[in-house]
């Protein structure tokens, strides 16, 4: 699971900025400066977040929602409760709460944050290679919502970086599957996987190896001209890549195999002519 250290400070700042207690409801006309019970709970929960006591903070937010469901702090409590669950690694509970929040509140600044936090809930589950790629895709979907619906928001820059990273992970997954097919001599399936990478993830770091593997697969199927085109594309776009150097060796080996194959056939025919 990805560490949250890099995002925790940002989240805390967001919480304190977005959900700062600006005004409190009053309990009577004689004491207008007295903080209402719901505001007291909310303030206590925010302090617990600052202390990184996320479990107790989440419990306080739930306490507010249970006892003061019509409070003007209810919406903020819903979203900050989800944030506390996220930080406490209760990811599925956070996801459920955020989905419900978005369903009930499809618009607004808090909804924008809910989409971002949902993306983070899936994002932190994508660190281990071999994990279900659907988690990566879900994270990508939520960050793309930020990128398209809220391009000027405070979350947009980070969302773009996450999108680049996640696209790279999806491309890596496709490449791994393609290499597996290639190893099993299922060249047709391998070629299809490599083409998916080139079409859907053209700006990812795996493109040089993908072009090399595609050339390798094409040579195995006897499509030499197509393989040469793939190698040419690799060398033109990534001249300093290790895969460009290997591609030259790949073509030389294929050429040597053809020479050896031709010699073997001629020698076999010669033996047949002598002993038949």
N, C-alpha and C positions, 0 to 999 in steps of 0.2 A: 504494500500500500504506500502511495506517495506520502512523503512528509508534508505536514501542513505548516511548517515553520515559515516558509516564504509567503504564505497567504494569510496567516493568522493576524499579523500586525495590520495588514490591509483591511481584513474583515472587521477587526476591532475598531479601526478608524471609521469604517463605513457605518458600523452600528452606532457609534457615538455621534456621528454626524447626522445620519438619517433619523435615528430614533431618540435623539436627545430630548429629554423632558423639558419642553419650553413652558408649558402652562399646565396647571392642575385644576381639576374641578374643586369647588368649595363645598363644605358640608353645611354651612349656615351663613347667614348674613352678618353675624356678629364677629366671626373670625375668618375673614377672607384670605388670610395668609396661611391658614391651616391646610396641609396637604391631605388630600382625600385618601382613603384606604387603598383604592386601586392604584393610585399614583405611588403610594409608599411601596407597594409590592413591586411595581414596575422598576422603581429606582433601586430597590434592593437587588433585583435580578440583574440589572445593568452592572452594578458593583461586583456581583458574583462573576459576571463575564470578564470584567477587568482583572479579576483575581484568578481567571482561568478555571474557576469552579463551575464547569459547564453543566454537570449533572444537577446540582442544586439550582442553578439558574433556570434550567428547563423546568424543574419542578415548580419554581416560583411563577413562571409565566403561565403554566398550566393552572396553577392556583388562581391567578387573576382571571383567566378565561372561564374557569368553572364558577367562580363566585360573582364575577362582574362581566357577564357576556355582552352587555350593551354599553360597556365603557368605551370612551373615545380612544382608549389605549388598546382595545381588543385586537385590532388589525396588526398593530405594531408588535403586540405580544405573540401573535400567531407566527409572524416571520422570524422574530428573534428567538422564539422557542425552537423553530426549525434549525436556526443557526447553531443554537446550543447543542442540539442533538447531533448535528453534523460534526461539531468539534469534539463531542463525546464519543465519536465513532459509532453512533447509533444511526447508521446511514439509511437503512430501509425505512425507519421511522421518520427520518427527516424527509426522505423522498415522498412518502405518503402524505405528510403534512403539507409539503410544498405543492404537490399536485392538487390537493384539495383547495389550497389557498388560491392557486391560479384559476381553478374551475369556478370558484365563488367570486373572484376578483380579477376578471380578465384584463383590466387596464389599470394604469397607475404606476408610480415610481416604485412602490413596494413590489408590484408584479414583475417589473423589470428585474429587480434584485432576486426575486424568487426564481426566475428563469436562469439567472447566472448561478445561483446557489445549487440549483438542480444539476446544471452542467458540472459543477465542482463535485457534487456527490458521485457522479459517474466517473468523472475524470480521475479521482483518487483511486479508483478500482482498476485502472488500466495499466498500472506500472509493470505488472508481471507478464512476461512474454508467454504467449500460449493461452492467455485468458480469452474468454468468450468475446469475439470482436463486436458483438452487439452492444456491449457496454461502451466501447469506444465510439460506436456510431451514435448511441444515445447522447453521450457527452457532446459529440460534434453537433448534433441537431440543436441542442440548447444554446451552444455558443454561436451557432449560425443565426439563431433568433436574435441574439444580442447584436450581432453584426449587421443584420438587415433591418430590424425594427428600431434599434436604438444605436445607430452608428456614431452618434455624438455623446454618448453617455460615458460616465466614468469607468464603465466596465468594458467598453469597446476595445481598447488597446490590448488588454489582457486576453479578451476573447479571441482576437485575431492571432495572437501568439499560440493560444491553446489549439486553435483550428489548424495551424501549420503543423504543430506537434502531432495532433491526432490523425491528420491525413497521412503523415509519415508512418504512424503505427499501422494504419489500415493497409498502406502500401507494403510494409514489411510483412504483414500477415499474408497478403496475396502472393508475395514473392516466395515465402516459405512453402506455401501450398504448391506453387508452380515448380519449385525445385524438387519437391517430393515426387510430383508426377514425372518429372524429368528423370529422376533416379530410378523410377519404376518403369521407364521406357514408355510411359503414356504421353508421348510427345504432343499429340493433338490437344490434350487437356492442358499440358504445360504451356503451349503456345497461347491458348486462350487466356490463361491467367496472366501471362506476361503482357498481352495486349490490353487487358483490363487496366493494368497499372499505367501503361503509357497513355491511355485515354482518360482515365479518371484522376490520376495522381501525377501529372506531368512535372510538377515543381517539387517533388520529394527527393530525398537523398539516395533512394534506391534505384533511380533511373539508370545510372551507368551499369550496375550489375544486371539489371533487368534486360538491357540491350545485349549484354554479353550472353546471358542465359537464353535469350530469344535466338541469337545467332547459333548457339550450341544446339538448340532444339531443331532449328530449321535445317542445319547440316545433317542431323540424324535422320530427318525425313527426306533428305535428298534435295531440298530446296536451296541449292547453293547460291543462286543469284540473289534470292531474298536475304540469305544469311550475310552475303557481302554488303548488301544495302544497310543492314542493321549494324554491321561492323563499321561501315563508313560513317553512319550517323553517330555512332559512339565516339569514334576518333575525332570527328569534326567538333562535336559539342563538348567533349570531355577529354581533350588531348593529353592532359597530365594524369588522368585517372589510372589506377593500377589495372582496371578492367580493360582499358584501351590497349595497354601493353600485352595483356593476356590474350586479347582478341587476335592480335597478329600471330601469336603462337598457335592459336586455335585454327586459323586458316592454313598455316604451314603444316600442322599435323594432319589436317584433312587432305592436303595436297600430297603429303608423303604416303598416307594410307592408300590413295588412289594409285600412286606409283608402285607401291608394294603389291597391291591387288593385281595390277596389270602384269607384273613380273611373275607372280604366282600362277596366274592363268596361263601365261605363255609357257612356263616350265612344266605345268601339268599337261598341256597339250603336246609338248615335246616328248615327255615320258610315254604318253599314250601312243604316239607315233612309233616309238621304238619297240614297245613291248606288245602292241596289239597285233 
